[in-house]
Amino acid sequence: MPGGMNVLFRVHRLTQSADDDIGGAIYTGSAVGDFYGRFNEEKPSKLLLEQGVEVVRLGTVLLRYHKAADPNALTIEERDQLEILRPIQHPFYGKRFHILSIQHMPTHPNQRRNLIRLTVRRADWSRTEEKV
């Protein structure tokens, strides 16, 4: 594990099946893979904290794929979900974040660092005892 990449993430892909009894309204999901990375929580704006019950938590994730020969073999897409698996002391352990955007690092394709930067979001309740 490289220095600073101390969080284990699992990427989930959610899809709607068109042949269920409700006509595609039920989400099904599958795990894409487990990856080490780094999670940085962004500071929420004071306006969002004061105005409502839901607070949007934004974060930046620097994710390292496995060293595959073809980095295109792994497809992480917007609207996939990212779950934090380790360490178990992490404040967001077991929580899922939605991937909003994906940025590939500006390195030469022959370099095998395979790093991507993800912008993620999560909605929490701000004025109740229960956490989502």
PyMOL commands that set and color helices and strands:
alter all, ss='L'
color gray80, all
select helices_A, chain A and resi 46-51+71-73
alter helices_A, ss='H'
color red, helices_A
select strands_A, chain A and resi 7-16+27-41+54-64+81-86+96-104+115-125
alter strands_A, ss='S'
color yellow, strands_A
deselect
rebuild
show_as cartoon
